[in-house]
Amino acid sequence: MKGGKSMAEVVQREPENRIGMEFNAEKYKTDFPILSRMIRGTKLVYLDSAATTQKPRVVIDAVDQYYRLHNANVHRGLHTLAEEATAAYEATRDKIAGFIGGVKREEIIYTRNATEAINMVASSWGYQNIKKGDRIVITQMEHHANLVPWIVLSRKTGAELVYIPIDPEGYLDLADLKDIIAPNTKIVALTHMSNVLGTINPVDEIIALAHKRGAVALVDGAQSVPHMPVDVRAMDADFLAFSAHKMLGPTGLGVLYGKEELLSRMEPVQYGGEMISEVRYDYAAWNELPHKFEAGTPNIEAAFAFLPALEYLEKIGMENIRRHEMELTGYALDKLAGLEFIKVFGPKDLNHRGGAVSFIDKNIHPHDMATFLDTLGIAVRAGHHCAQPLTRLLGVNSTTRASLYLYNTHNDIDQLITGLKEARRYFRYE
Ligand SMILES: Cc1ncc(COP(=O)(O)O)c(C=O)c1O
């Protein structure tokens, strides 16, 4: 798998995981209290994990435990609670550093979400390094989070913004890559996995070319880090952004990984407490990494509860999660292909796609479809999925998206398929 760990590496780094054991999604489901909720008389079928994932009991309990036992501000106090809160907050940073391939803890910056992580790079590294005549390269399949910051940066600096196109199947068209990543390119920023098409991009190859041109590479890992092994060092990305809430963790916490040599030369984005080493009335100097980028009181509760989320994922094993989602995505694609009124977008090859499956019904609007499915207890997403240019490129103004995770089962897909058929009857197309 491109950009991922080999199976041998996974086994070595995650000795307690259960490679080869049967993946029991039905059992994992019971770890998520919300998944036994009844919605309009039916047990919830949650197929919207690309938007946000549900949380296992260990994460919910950690939030409760944090406020019951450990609540204090970090890095400031000398009392027991402050020491415990700080230790836990920093322990999660260490866990994250290990989770993405064993990087330095100084290279892990806490943010609010993936969006903030990408904005930090655009507004710090971007303004320090990009000027008129330079080139910024992104792709046609970016989420607005990895699109709008670059539109603004190019508008404000006069740098050109150039897109790697996609082909009709939903892959990046790399035919002209050498021309697109021209010698004046300063940054290539691309998604690892599309939240609309599910496409997994060959980031290694693109990063290698970016580096050859002297450019840096940012990978939007919001959809890949939760669903497959991601080794940022093997990939050699300069920056990687992702969100805790898309990988079983709490909302309000994201991660920016950046190579130390780049982060150390970057200006902070926000100024205030925590991020300084010394302040006088006429002078301020910055704290060392990673604190230089973490002004003010952070989301301590979320960092506290993200640790058990990462442990939960590691225990199952990211390779196993990826394998389960590949199998289930294949099942969903086969079933959807059997419905002549449904058109699915994105690649068919499971080796190059994840479990975000976008489709349209030839007659029923995606919003009507999602609303109807909700009456059956099935949660899907409908709209442009924060990728308006891509949706337009697909020739539609919205799609319905079913997106999978480790707790989804064949039965969930069967219920979706039944729901799609019932919608045809309800809206009187059959
Ligand atoms: C590919 C991709 N990038 C970035 C984001 C932004 O994530 P967040 O809203 O957590 O910042 C998302 C969210 O859906 C996404 O799917």
The ligand as an SDF file (V2000), in Angstrom:
LIG
                    3D

 16 16  0  0  0  0  0  0  0  0999 V2000
  -10.3020   15.4670    3.1700 C   0  0  0  0  0  0  0  0  0  0  0  0
  -10.6640   16.3800    4.2920 C   0  0  0  0  0  0  0  0  0  0  0  0
   -9.8490   17.3740    4.6210 N   0  0  0  0  0  0  0  0  0  0  0  0
  -10.1030   18.2320    5.6240 C   0  0  0  0  0  0  0  0  0  0  0  0
  -11.2650   18.1130    6.3450 C   0  0  0  0  0  0  0  0  0  0  0  0
  -11.5300   19.0960    7.4350 C   0  0  0  0  0  0  0  0  0  0  0  0
  -11.6080   18.4650    8.6640 O   0  0  0  0  0  0  0  0  0  0  0  0
  -12.0720   19.3180    9.9310 P   0  0  0  0  0  0  0  0  0  0  0  0
  -13.4410   19.8160    9.6230 O   0  0  0  0  0  0  0  0  0  0  0  0
  -12.0310   18.3490   11.0440 O   0  0  0  0  0  0  0  0  0  0  0  0
  -11.0960   20.4240   10.0660 O   0  0  0  0  0  0  0  0  0  0  0  0
  -12.1800   17.0960    6.0400 C   0  0  0  0  0  0  0  0  0  0  0  0
  -13.4560   16.9860    6.7590 C   0  0  0  0  0  0  0  0  0  0  0  0
  -14.4070   16.4140    6.2860 O   0  0  0  0  0  0  0  0  0  0  0  0
  -11.8650   16.2020    4.9850 C   0  0  0  0  0  0  0  0  0  0  0  0
  -12.6930   15.2230    4.6630 O   0  0  0  0  0  0  0  0  0  0  0  0
  1  2  1  0
  2  3  1  0
  2 15  2  0
  3  4  2  0
  4  5  1  0
  5  6  1  0
  5 12  2  0
  6  7  1  0
  7  8  1  0
  8  9  2  0
  8 10  1  0
  8 11  1  0
 12 13  1  0
 12 15  1  0
 13 14  2  0
 15 16  1  0
M  END
$$$$
